Amino acid sequence: MYLTFPVLGFKGCFIAWRIIEPHREQANINHGQTLERLAQRGGLSPDELVAVLEDRKWHKMKLVDAQNTLNEIVKNS
């Protein structure tokens, strides 16, 4: 079992697995892979993570907006 999920493009940056686990189905819809496989491949970028955590289809976000939203989601989880 994993304890953390990596944020792609930010070496050493992770979110708690318990935050992404409930969104397993959306990750599979958006990326066609399990959370475990995505983690093995380096994780998801901030905007991809936000889409999964908001249970919606991915759309490009400015990096700063994605980071701020991701920070809020993690802080409130």
C-alpha positions as CSV (number, residue, x, y, z in Angstrom):
1,M,0.0,0.0,0.0
2,Y,1.2,3.5,-0.9
3,L,1.3,6.3,1.7
4,T,1.9,9.2,-0.7
5,F,1.3,10.1,-4.4
6,P,3.9,12.0,-6.3
7,V,3.3,15.4,-8.0
8,L,4.9,15.2,-11.4
9,G,7.6,17.8,-12.2
10,F,8.2,18.6,-8.5
11,K,10.9,16.3,-7.2
12,G,10.2,15.3,-3.6
13,C,6.6,16.7,-3.7
14,F,3.8,14.3,-2.7
15,I,0.2,14.4,-1.5
16,A,-1.2,11.9,1.0
17,W,-2.5,8.7,-0.6
18,R,-5.7,9.0,1.4
19,I,-6.5,12.3,-0.4
20,I,-6.4,10.7,-3.9
21,E,-7.7,7.2,-3.1
22,P,-11.4,8.2,-3.2
23,H,-10.9,9.6,-6.7
24,R,-9.5,6.3,-8.1
25,E,-12.2,6.1,-10.7
26,Q,-11.7,9.6,-12.1
27,A,-8.0,8.9,-12.4
28,N,-8.7,5.9,-14.5
29,I,-11.3,7.8,-16.6
30,N,-8.8,10.7,-17.2
31,H,-5.6,8.6,-17.7
32,G,-6.7,5.0,-18.4
33,Q,-4.4,3.8,-15.6
34,T,-4.6,2.8,-11.9
35,L,-3.4,5.2,-9.2
36,E,-0.6,2.7,-8.5
37,R,0.6,2.7,-12.1
38,L,0.4,6.5,-12.3
39,A,2.5,6.7,-9.1
40,Q,5.0,4.3,-10.5
41,R,5.3,6.5,-13.6
42,G,6.0,9.6,-11.5
43,G,2.5,10.8,-10.6
44,L,0.4,13.5,-12.1
45,S,1.1,17.2,-12.8
46,P,-0.7,19.8,-10.6
47,D,-3.4,20.5,-13.1
48,E,-4.0,16.8,-13.7
49,L,-4.2,16.2,-10.0
50,V,-6.7,19.0,-9.5
51,A,-8.9,17.5,-12.2
52,V,-8.8,14.1,-10.6
53,L,-9.4,15.5,-7.1
54,E,-12.4,17.6,-8.3
55,D,-13.8,14.5,-10.1
56,R,-13.8,16.2,-13.5
57,K,-12.3,15.9,-17.0
58,W,-8.8,17.5,-17.3
59,H,-8.3,20.9,-18.8
60,K,-5.1,23.0,-18.9
61,M,-4.6,25.4,-16.1
62,K,-2.0,28.0,-15.4
63,L,0.6,26.3,-13.2
64,V,0.2,28.9,-10.4
65,D,-3.6,28.4,-10.4
66,A,-3.2,24.6,-10.3
67,Q,-0.7,24.8,-7.5
68,N,-2.9,27.1,-5.5
69,T,-6.0,25.0,-6.0
70,L,-4.0,21.8,-5.1
71,N,-2.7,23.5,-2.0
72,E,-6.2,24.4,-0.9
73,I,-7.5,20.9,-1.6
74,V,-4.7,19.3,0.4
75,K,-5.1,21.9,3.3
76,N,-8.8,21.1,3.5
77,S,-8.5,17.4,3.4
